[in-house]
C-alpha cells in the first residue's frame, strides 16, 4: 500500500480556515485520496475523496497537487465540533472490487475557542 | 436510518475465550469491513465481506474469522483470545460500486477488553 505522511498534531482558532497537509510521494495513477476523521469516542467519519481534480463538498475541500504527490484538506471555517483525528488514506480502485482503507496515525486537530 | 449498528458496545473476556461481535450495515449497503483499533493508533483492516464471502483480508491470524448473512449483517469471531486483542473493533459498511470508491460508514465500535 502506498504510504501517506501527516503531521502528528495541529491547532487552529475557531472560525478560521484550517489546512491539513498530506504527503503521498509514492502514489500510483489509480490511487484515490480519501480523508476520514474520527471524533472522540466515535468511529471514523467520511470527509471527502478525490483522484486528480480538486473536490468540494458540504464538509470540506480537497486540494490535490498537480503531480498528486501531496494534498490538503481545507476546512473553511473551523468549529469546536471539528476537533478530531484526521486521516489521509490512499486506496486503489484499479481492481474490480471494494478496496480496504489503510489508516495511518493521522493528524490530531485541536480547535482553540 | 439507524446507520451502522454494532453490538455489544463493551465486552470483557478472559484470555483463551472466544468472542463474537455483531454488525448491522447501513440500510442499502451490501459490503461490510471490520477494523481493529488499538489505543492511540489508527484502525487496522481485518477483513471484508461481500456477497457472503471474504473478499480481502489484512494481516491478522486465522483466529480472526467472520461471516456475512443474506441480510448483509456480519459477525466477527475471535478465538483463543490474547491480551493483545484488547481494542476497539469497528465495523464499516459501504455499497459496492465497481470501479468507483464508495463512502464507508463506520459504527461506534465494540470495546473488547481481554483480562
Contacts between the chains, C-beta under 8 A, distances in Angstrom:
chain1	res1	chain2	res2	distance
A	32	B	101	4.9
A	34	B	101	7.0
A	36	B	104	7.8
A	41	B	108	7.8
A	42	B	108	6.1
A	43	B	4	7.5
A	43	B	90	5.1
A	43	B	92	7.5
A	43	B	106	3.2
A	43	B	107	5.4
A	43	B	108	5.5
A	43	B	109	5.4
A	44	B	43	6.6
A	44	B	90	7.3
A	44	B	92	7.7
A	44	B	104	7.8
A	44	B	106	4.8
A	45	B	106	6.9
A	46	B	103	4.6
A	46	B	104	6.2
A	46	B	105	7.1
A	49	B	101	6.1
A	49	B	103	7.7
A	85	B	42	7.8
A	87	B	42	6.1
A	91	B	101	6.4
A	93	B	99	5.5
A	93	B	100	6.6
A	93	B	101	5.0
A	96	B	98	6.4
A	96	B	99	6.4
A	97	B	50	7.5
A	97	B	55	6.1
A	97	B	56	7.5
A	97	B	96	7.7
A	98	B	31	5.1
A	98	B	33	7.5
A	98	B	48	5.9
A	98	B	50	6.0
A	98	B	55	6.5
A	98	B	56	7.4
A	98	B	94	6.4
A	98	B	96	5.7
A	98	B	102	6.8
A	99	B	56	7.7
A	99	B	101	6.8
A	100	B	33	6.7
A	100	B	45	4.3
A	100	B	48	6.3
A	100	B	56	5.5
A	100	B	58	6.7
A	101	B	33	7.7
A	101	B	35	7.9
A	101	B	43	7.7
A	101	B	45	6.6
A	101	B	92	7.7
A	101	B	104	6.5
A	102	B	45	6.5
A	103	B	35	7.7
A	103	B	42	3.3
A	103	B	43	4.8
A	103	B	44	7.2
A	104	B	42	5.5
A	105	B	41	6.6
A	105	B	42	5.4
A	106	B	42	5.8
